[in-house]
């Protein structure tokens, strides 16, 4: 875009030396350098803003695709809610032969009940330790 050949650069330096003079040339170069630095900083800031906007737009698009795929999967495989499943009703004979007890519910009792009535679709993961 701005292709400057070495001969052109030499011509600009000679003209600047003649017009500005050797005494004020360092001040002029410093002034030009500061303005170039400001222009580059503004260009960098503008570019980073555009990059951020593009990244956010891509993320929104990916999130939309993810939501659509997730909805399609959820429609195809509906969730089985094990928590609302009613436990199997005890038989009439078992209820009449066992006396009614009012023991407090303990963690061991909960574990035994879970072992007696496992969920239909998934095994219960261990409470402590890695998953299988």
C-alpha positions, 0 to 999 in steps of 0.5 A: 500500500505505502511502498517507499523505495530507499531512493524515495526515502533518501529524497525525503530526508534531503528535502527535510534537511534543507527545509527544516534545517539540521538544528530543528530536524531532531525535534521534527522527527520526534514530533512525527514519531509521536504522531505515528505512535498515536496513529498505530495505537489507534489502529491497534485499538480499532483492530482489537475491537473488531476482533472482539466483535467478530469473536462474540458474533461467532460465539453467539452463532455457536451457542445458537447451534449448540442450543438447537442441537441440544433441543433436538437431542432432548426431544429425541431422548426425553429425560427419565426422571428417577426422582418422581418414580413411585416405588413398587407397592409392597405385596399384601402378604408382606404388609400383613406379616411384618409388624409396623416399626417406627425406626429412625431413617439412617444413612444405612437404611437409605443405602439398603433401600436403594440397593433393594429398589435400584433405578430402572435405567442407571446404576447409582454412582459410588458416593466416595470415589471415582465413577466407574 
